[in-house]
Amino acid sequence: MSKKKINTFFINTFIIILTNFIVKLLGLINKIAITRMLGTKGMSLYVLSFPTIMLFISMAGMSLNITVSKLVSEAVVNRKYSPKKIVNTACKFTLFISFFILIIYLLLLKPLTTYFLKNEDLYISLLAGAPLILLVGISDGLKGYFAGLKKMDIASVGNLVEQIGRISFSLIFLYLMLPFGIIKATFYCLLALSFGELCAIIYCLIKIKKYPIPSFEHTTGEKKAIIDMAIPNTTSRLLGNFTYFLEPILYTSVLSYLGYQVTDIQTNYTILDAYTIPLLTFIAFLPLAISTAIVPMVSEAVALNKSSSIHYYIKKSLIFCLIPSIILAINLYFFGNEYMNLIYGTTEGTKYIKYLAFLFICYYLHLPIVGILQACGFSKKVFITSTIINFLRLFLIVILAFIKPIGLNAVLLATTITMVLGFLINFSQLIKITKYRIDFKALTSIFLITLIGFCLTYLFKSCHMPYLLATAIVTIIVLGLAIWQKLLTIASFKSHFLKIKNK
């Protein structure tokens, strides 16, 4: 494999990680701001509107980000499809689908808010999601095009522009509309999501002038290729959203039947969903960034039938996810209370953190594995596994709730079991499909580095060292050892930035 391709992978990954981190940080700041401005009632409308809006935009988006990215990256190499036809067809396809989904959405709003959500104030808030349904697919398709060209800087900056636009408009709208009432203020705050998406579309269209979409003659099958990949990915995402929607309803119904107090059930579920899981998945932007960066690289390697390149990307993407997740797991194991209080201002839910910290390493490894399987053309396998896992989680919630020692912890245990099981199934499929061999030498080095980090953190805590200082020292040592063992490499970054400097 050429140094140029290796450098491209490293730099693309670095760019996406950096921009995703900034997006996540801005999102956290925005959440704090709107929480204080909207208050309890406004945030209740905001939060309750989100699952419904997300469900419909998942249908409208049709997973075009991954689909277009994969097909464009392959088309550039083998010219089987025309990138221009792919982008045009994808945009027309998503507009057609979005139009009908929007009609269904508007027809369902009134009965949904009146009879199911039992809060008619949500009707106006949910109306704010209507423009987003039309915009999200186009935005994803354009970002996917640049990702397919390996212009990760443009795709990532597009996400950043979207977040900045969303935050700017939400704060402006809140400032202007709060005097007119919480319901109107919440509507315009949610409408800011559409303005953010529109900003991203405008940015991508401007960049297309600089990087015109290539057009190859005498190509056919673009529409079928888009549908064949988009539908399994979208269906998988929809099933995930749908089962997530059913989860609290099923959990509350079963435990109420068993005699638990509704307040206890809802409090326990809120602690899990709002504090425990978010802390355990706090650096989720990292594997998400890597899984995004890996799709066009693996797609190209598959198109060229280069198994050695595929194996290289598998190894590097897993290591890039594994090292940071180990650092997080060690620190949450010893300092779960401190970090929960620092980030969320509470220590609720920390009793689970210690037991789950290392198990959630599977979560961080699972995301790039799914991305690689999709890039290899096995979206249907991912869909089948995802479907089984999602419904298994619901089944386990019901069964485990009847076991008295578990009871209220049914969701937590079901989520953990299915998370680990999903990782094991998809990883075994990846090995079988790609013939990838685990590097036991690298695995031994990672184990020893983890042991050193764990022992040092235990020592620092025993000496009552401030947890932030302990975290900083252990992070530097673990990363230093990983670089020394050549698990992580900075040579590609050095060569890339030296070229830029020399220019």
N, C-alpha and C positions, 0 to 999 in steps of 0.2 A: 504494500500500500504506500502511495506517495506521501511525502511530508506535507504537501499542500492540502491533501484531504484530511490528514490528521489535524493539521492546524485549523482547518475550517471547522471541524467538529469541536475542538477545544474552545475556539473563539466564539462560535455560535452558542455553545452551552454557557460560557461565561457571560455573554451579552444578555441572554434570556434570564439567567439567574439574577443578574444585577438589576435589570429592569423589573422583573417580577417582585424582587425584594422591595424596590422603590414603590411599585404599585400597591403591594401589601401594606407598606408603612403608611402611604397616603390614605389607603382605605381605612386603616385603624384610626388615624387622625380624624378622618371624615365621620366615622361612626361615633367617636366621642363627641364631636361637635353637634351632629344632628340629634344625638341622644339628649344632650343638654337643652337644645332649642325646642325639640318637639315634646319633651316630657314623657311621662308614662303612657298617657292616652295615645299620643301621636306615635310613639314607638310601637305600641300594641298594634295599631293599624298598619304600620310599616312592615313589621315582622310577619303578621298574619297574611299580608298580601303577597309576600315573597314566594312561598311555595307554589301558589297558583300561577303566578307570572312565570316562574322558572319552568314549570311543567309545560306551558304553552310555547315559550320561546325555545325550549329544547326540541319541540316538534317542528317549529318554523326554521330553526337553524340547520337541521338535517346533518349535523356533524361535518359541515363543509370545510372547516378549518383543516382537519386531518385528511379528509377525502381529497380536496383540491391540492393540498401539500404533497400527498403521495403521488397522485396522478401526474402533476406537473413535473415533479422531480424525475419520474420515470420517462415522461414524454421528451424531456430535454436530452436524455441519454439515447433512447431507442427510436424516437420519432414515431412511435405507434399511434399516439394521439397528438392533436394540435393543442398547445397550451391555451391559445386564444379561444378555441372552441370549448375547451374545458371550463374556462372562467365564464364565458358567455352563457353556456348551457347551465352551469351551476347557478348563476344569478337569475336566469329566467325560471329555472326549476324552483328555486326557493321563493321567488315572488309569487308564482302560481300556487304553491303549497301554502304560503303565508296568508294569501288572500282568503282562502277557504278556512284556514285555522282562525283567522281574525273574526270571520262571520260566526263561527261556532263559539268562539270566546265571548263575543258580545251577546249572543243569544243565551248563553249559560250564566252570565254574571248575576242577573237578578235572582233566579232560583238558587244559585250557589250561595250568595250572601244571605238570603232570607231563610232557607231551609237547612242548609248544611253548616255554614260558618256561623249562622245565627247572629249576624251583626250587619245590619243594613248600612251602617256607616262605611263599610268596606267597599260598597259598590263604587263610590266616587274614586277611592284610592286605586281600585283595580282597573278602572278606566284608563289610568295613567300608563298601564302596560300595553295598551293597544298599539301605539306607534312602534314600540320596541319589537313587537312581533314581525312587523314589516321590515325592520332595519337589520336585525341581528344576522340573518342569513347572508345578506350582501356583505356586511362587515367581515364575517367569518370567511367568506369566499375570497375576498381581496387579501386578507391577512394570510390565508392559506396559499395563495399564489406566490407571495414573497417568501414564505417559508419554503415552498417547493423550489424556488430559485436559490435557496440557502442564504437569502438576504434577511438573516434573522434580526439584524439591527433595525430594519424597516418594520418587520412584523412586531417586534418587541416595543419599538417606539410608538407604533400604532396603539398597542395596549395602554401605554403610558399616556398618550394623548387622550384616549378614551376616559381614563381615570381622572385626569386633570379636568377635562371638560365636564365630567359627571359631578365632581366635587365643586367646581366653580359655580355651575348652574344651580346645584342643590342649595348651596349657601346663599347665593343671590336670591333665589326663589323663596327660601325660608325667611330671609330678612324682609323681603317685600310682602309676603303673604301671611305671616304670622298674625298681624293685626286683624285679618279677616277670618280667623278661626283655625283650629287644629286640623280639621278635615280638609280644608282647602290647602293648607300648608303641606300636609302629607301628600296630597295629590301632586302638587308641583315638585315636591322632593323626589317622588317616584318618577315623575315625568323627566327629571334630570338624567335618568338612565338613558332615555332615548336621545337626548342632546349629546351625551357622551359618546354614544354609538355613532351618531351623525358626524361628530368631530373626527372619529377614527376613519370613517368612510371618506371624508373630504381629504384627510391626510394621505390615505392610500391612493386616491385618484390623482393627487398632485404628484406622487412618487411614480405612478405608472407612466407619466410623461417622460420621466428620466429613464425608466426601465420598461419600454414598450413590451407588450405581451407578444411573444413569438407566434407566428402562424405558419403551420406546415400544411402543404397541400396533399390532397388524396388520402385523408385520414377519416376513419369512420369508427363508430362505437363509443364515442365520448359519453353520450347520454346513458347508455347501458352500464358503462364502467362506473359512472357517478352513482347511479341507483344501486348497483350491486354492492358498493362499499358503504354508501351513506345509510341505507335502510337498516342493515344489521347494527351499525354503530348507534344510530338514532334510537332504534327500538331498545337496545341495551340500556341507553341512558334514560329513556322514558320509563322502562321497567324499574330502574333504580330510583327515579323520582317518585314513581307511583308507590312502590313498596315503602319508601321513606315516608311518604304521606300517610300510608296505612299504619305504620309502626306505632306512633303514639296512641292512635285510636284503638288498635288491637290491645296494646299494653294496658291502657286504662280500663278497657271493657273487661278483660280477663281478671285483672287484679281486683276490680270493683266487685265482680262476681264472687271472688274468693274471700271478700270481706275486708279488704284493705280500704282505708280512708282515701277518698279522691284527692284531698289536699296533699297527703303523703306521697301518693303516686305521682302527681304532677310535679311536686317539689323535687322528688328524686330524679325524674326524667329531665327536668330543667337543668339540674346540677350536672347531669351527665352530658346533655346536649350543648349546654352553654359554657361549661367550664372544663370538664374532664377531657372530652374528646378534642376540643380546640387546642388545649395545651399540649396534648400528646401528638397532635398533627400540626404543631406550630410552624414547622419549617416545610410544610407541604409544597410551598412554591418551588422548592429545590427539585424534587422528583418530577413535578409538573413541567418545569423548565427543561429538564433533561429529556423527558418523554416527548416534548415538542421538538427539541433539537434533533433527536435521534431518528424521527420518522423519515425525513427526506434523505438522510445519509444511508440508512438501511435500505430504503426503497431503491436508491441508485445501485447499491451493492447487489441487491436481489436481481435487478434488471440486467446487471453485468455478470450475474452468476458468480460472484466473488465471495465464497464462503468464509475465507480468512478475514475479510473486511467485516463481515457480519459478526464473526466471533470477537473481533477486536472491539467493535462498538458495544456488544453485549457486556464484555468484561469491564470496559471503562465506565459505562453508564451505571452498572451495578455498584462498582467501587465508589463512584462519585456520590451515589445515594447512601451507601453503607457507612462511610466514614463519618459524615455529619450526623447521621441518625444515631450512631453509636455515642458520639459526643453528647447529643441531646439526651439519650437514654440514661447515660451515666449521671448527668447532672440532675435530671428529674428524679432518678432513684434516690439520690441523697438530699436534694434541695427542692423537692416538689412543693412543699408548703411555701417556701420563700418565693419561688417563681410564680406560683398561683396568686399570691398576695401582691407581688410586684406588677403583674400584668392585668389581673382582673379585680384586685382590691378585695379579695376574699380568700379563705382557705377551704371553702366548701368543695367537696369532690376530690380532695387530695388523698384520701385514704385508698383510692383505687390506683392512683398514679404509680406508686412504687411497684405494684404487681404487674402493671401493664406496660411500663416504660420500655422494656427490652422486647416484649412481644410485638410492639408497634413498629419495630424495625421492619417487620414483614410488610407493613403498609407502605413504607418508603421504597422498598424494593419492588413491590407489586406494580406501581404506576409505570416505570420504564419498561417492565416486562410486557405489559399490555400494549404499550406503544410499539414495541418491536414486533409483537405478534401481528398487529394491525398492518405495520409496514411490510411484513412478509406476506401479506395477503390472506391472513387467517382471522379476519374480523368475525366470521360466523362462529368460529370456535370460541372466541372471546365472548360473543353474545350468548352462546349456549351456557358457558360456565357462569357468566354473570347472572343469567336468568335463574339457574339452579341455586346459586349462592343467595340471591336476594329472597327467593321464596323459602329457602331453607332457614334464613334468619327469622322470618315471620313464624315459621313452624316451631323453631326452637324457643322463641319468646313465649308462645302458648304453652309448650310442654314444660319448660323450665319454671314458669310461673307457678305450676302446681307442686313443685318441690319446695317444701317449707323453708329449708335453710337458704334457698336462693331467693325466692319470692321477688322482692323489689329489684334485685340485681339481674333479673332475667334478660333485660335488654343489653346490659353490659356484657354479660357472659355470651349471649347469642352473637353479638357484634364481634367480639374477640375471636370466637370459634370460627365463624364464617370468614373473617378477615384472613386468618392464618390458613384456613382450608383453601380459600380462593388463591392465595399466593402459591401454595404448594401445587395445586392443580395446574395453574398457568405456567409455573416454572418448569414443571415436568413436561408440559406440552412444548415449551420453548426448547428444552434440551432434545426432545424427540424430533422436532421439526428441523432444527438448525444443526443437529449433531454437535452441539456445543459441549466441550469438556471442561469441567470445573478445575480451576487452577488451585490445587491443594497447597502449593507453596505460598501463593498469595493469601489463601485462606488462613494458613498457619500464622503468617505475619500479622494479619488482621486480628486474630484471636489474641496473640501476645500483646499487641498494641492496646487492645481493649482491656486486657488484664492489668497492664501497667496503668492505664487511665483510671480504672476502677479502684485499684489499690491506692493511687495517689490521692484521689478524691476522698476516699475513706480516711486517709491519714490527715488531709487538710480539715475535714469536718471534725475529726477527733481533737485536732488542735484549735478548734473554734476559729478557723480562718474565715473572714468574710466571704460569703458564697460567690459574690461576683468576681472577687479576686481569684478564688479557687477555680471558678469556671474558666477565667481567662488563661490561667497558667496551664490547666489540663488541656484546654483547646489548643494552645500553642504547642504543647508537648506532643499531643496525639497527631496533629497535622504535620509537625516536624518529623516525627517517626514515619508517618505515611509517605512523606516526600523522600526521606532517606531510603526507605525500602522500595522506592520507585512505584508505589501504588498510585500516588498522585504525582503529576509532572507539571512543571511550570516552564519547561523548555519551549513548548509551542507558543505560550503567551509571550515569552521573551523575544523569540524570533519574529513574531507577528508585529509587536510594538516597535521593534528595531527597524523593520521595513517601513512602517508608517513614519517614523522619525527621519529616516534617510530620504524619504520622499519630500 
